[in-house]
């Protein structure tokens, strides 16, 4: 039987935060943004799920004030919708 939460191995440009608490995601989010920016990615995906919206709101609040982030938006309809946030990094 296939686990409904299994979506294959994560991409290096993708952070999966579903089923975590706000306290758990904050350090992971900052480290992920720093590491992927240094690695040269211009865009990354953060998967927080839809749920109650708490993780989405927390992620987007943190992105608004993060110095490496140029912009962000929800995922496309077929790319996770509001369960995903796509981040564009500032130019180096």
Secondary structure, DSSP 8 states (H G I E B T S, - for coil): ---TT--SS--TTEEE-TT--HHHHHHHHHHHHHHHHHTT-SEEEEE--STTSHHHHHHHHHHHH-TTEEEEEE--GGGTGGGEEEEEE---
